[in-house]
């Protein structure tokens, strides 16, 4: 017999929820639904995650990568 395990639920990020809310408003969904979205809890990353994010280089600081460079690397390699 197959038993499907329930997945743990996590709240959406504020950014994602704002996108959903924007679409719901654009489609003129019911005010009750909009209120439910507005009051929905959002994910707040723990301090250690914020610290890791701050330690990463900024996108504009990274060198460009060509398709040819990407093609040289195999899927099972851990690093470049």
N, C-alpha and C positions, 0 to 999 in steps of 0.2 A: 504494500500500500504506500502510495506517495504522500508525504506530508510536507507541505510548503511552510517554511519558517517565515514568520513575519519579520519584515525589515524594520530596523530601528528608524524612527522618523527624526529629522533634524529641521529646524526652522530655516526658511530661505534667507538669503542675504537681503539687506535693505535695498541694494541695487536691483536685484532680481524682482523683489516684490514691487518696487516702484515701476518697473517695466510692465508687470502684470496689471497693476493698478491703472497705468496710463492707457493700456489697451481696453480695460474694462470701462473706463470713462469714455473713451473714443467710441466704443460700441454702445454706449448709453445703457449699460446694464443697471439693474435695480439698485436704488440707493442702499438698501439693506445689504446687498452683496458688497458694494463699495465700502460701507462702514466696516464690514467684517474684514475686508482686506486691509483697510487702514489700521485696524486694531490688532491685526495678526502679529505675533511676536517675530522678531528677526534674529538671525544668527549674529552673535558678537564673538569674534575670535578671542581666545585667551591671550594674555600678555606674551607668552612664549612664541605664539604664532606671529604676533605683531613684530616682535623683536627679529625673528627670522626674515620677515618681509623687509624690514628696514635694512637688514644686512646685505640684501641682494643688490647687485648693480642695477642702475637705472637702465631702461630700455635703450635710451639714446647713447649710453656708454658702451653698449655691446657692439662687437664688430659684425658686419653683415656676413651672412652664410649663404653660399651659392647652392644651387641644386646639385652641382657636381660634387661639392664637398659633402653634402648629405648622403649622396649615393655611395661614397667610399666606406660608409659605416654600416655594419651589420646590426640587425635588430637585437641580437643577444649580447652585444657589447655593452658593458656598464657605463663606460665613459669614452671620451674622445682622447 
